Amino acid sequence: MDKGSAKERLIIKLVCVLLSFCLWIYVNNVETTVKTYTLKNVPVKLVNVEALKNYGLALSPGQKFEVNLNLEGPSKYIYSVNQNDFTIQADLSEYALKNGENNIPVQIINYPQQVNIKNNGYLIVKVKLEPLEQKTFDTVSDVNVTFAPNVYKDSINFTSEKVEVSGPQSAVNKVKTVALVGSLDNVSESMVRSFKYEALDANNNVVKDVTLSKSSGELSVLTNTGKKVNVVAEFKGQLPNGITLLSTEISQNSVNIVGDKSALEGVSTLKTEPIDLTNITGNTKKTVQIVLPSGVKVVGGNNTVTVNINVSGNTTDVDKNTQENNNNNNNNTTNNNSNNDNNNNSNNNNNTTNNSNNNVVKSLDIPISYTGLPQNLTLKNNPSTATIKITGSQDLINSIRPSDFKGVVDLSSYTNPGSYKVEPKITTSKNVVIESIPDLSITLDKKDAEKKQ
């Protein structure tokens, strides 16, 4: 029993010693011990900066104003403080200032009461100053504008004004222009918007540390609704004897047009001014106007296209052949007249007419399909075919079939019920000239469900 009691008493004594030691450490290091600590990069706020104007000076760009604080206090407080616990200022109106570097004393406005600032009376910040510069600029617009589908620019209007830029000389001298900056995306209607003015350098980067006499300006955007339509080259007359048409090419197969809504609804295809074929004896390039209905104009204002006409043949050889044929005709007038009558009857049956020794005109009934019908409308009285006239060489024309052509009427731009005349878009891979495409009369009506409403 005595041995067991002795061991227990020893353990209790050891525990008491350990607890006493821990308590001593806590009291000496946490509760009563005073520690020192340097808090670095504490920000300093400059006040009364406007006083610099009295000296014709300004703050040089890119400066940071900070001080290091030597702190003293209990360890439990001193290690828990941070830069945000201190308010430090430097008053520029209380000191004589000069161009270059100035040493400005700072004032501790607010700090934690549990700590002391040992270097309070010796704190300064270095403030670099330079001459105050002022320049006046005529403003420009650098706003990027994009438009929604089928909406086109009528005009973008900005009124330039004079804006004064002031600040440190080194910054103001970088400024090349004062611009309205920003963007307008998917504009669908006319509008007026306000944008911020920015001072820009030669690389269109914003110049900081300068002040503008006016902060913003206005941009006015006027829009037109429009659509994209095909352009078809129109021809008149016949090629001279001995000249065969190989192909025609138009520089621009489609254009974007704008105008009044009622005017646009009636336009599905635009034609050029007729190109006269009678004087073409070789490959020819013609620049012609696009014929525009009243109230309609081409986006961008360019309403001309170039048509390349590629032909083959020689008119001199044909003139000789024609003379020989005339002599033969004088000797065989009666027979030739009879043969011509028979040939005319045959040509009429085939809807084909000779217009020269090598070129013929032919009429074809082309199947027509209709696309893009709005969901709230129904299509009535829609012709299933269109009769077109084509011109080309005899051999080519004889091989042409209606299936070589595709006829389509796009109804996506027709939003209201009514009767309309539309011109189908006719396309083909054959090297023939489409001389005429008729307008088709169609009727659009509201669906029965909408009528009842």
Secondary structure, 3 states (H helix, E strand, C coil): CHHHHHHHHHHHHHHHHHHHHHHHHHHHHHHCCEEEEEEEEEECEEECHHHHHHHCEEECCCCCCEEEEEEEEEHHHHCCCCHHHCEEEEEHHHCCCCCEEEEEECEEEECCCCCEECCHHHCEEEEEEEEEEEEEEECEEEEEEEECCCEEEEEEECCCCEEEEEEEHHHHCCCCEEEEEEEEEEECCCEEEEEEEEEECCCCCECCCCEECCCEEEEEEEEEEEEEEEEECCEECCCCCCEEEEEEEECCCEEEEEECHHHHHCCCEEEECCEECCCCCCCEEEEEEECCCCCEEECCCCCEEEEEEEEEECHHHHHHHHHHHHHHHHHCHHHHHHHHHHHHHHHHHCCEEECCCCEEEEEEEEEEEEECCCCCEEEECCCCEEEEEEEEEHHHHHHCCHHHEEEEEECCCCCCCEEEEECCEEEECCCCEEEECCCEEEEEEECHHHHHC
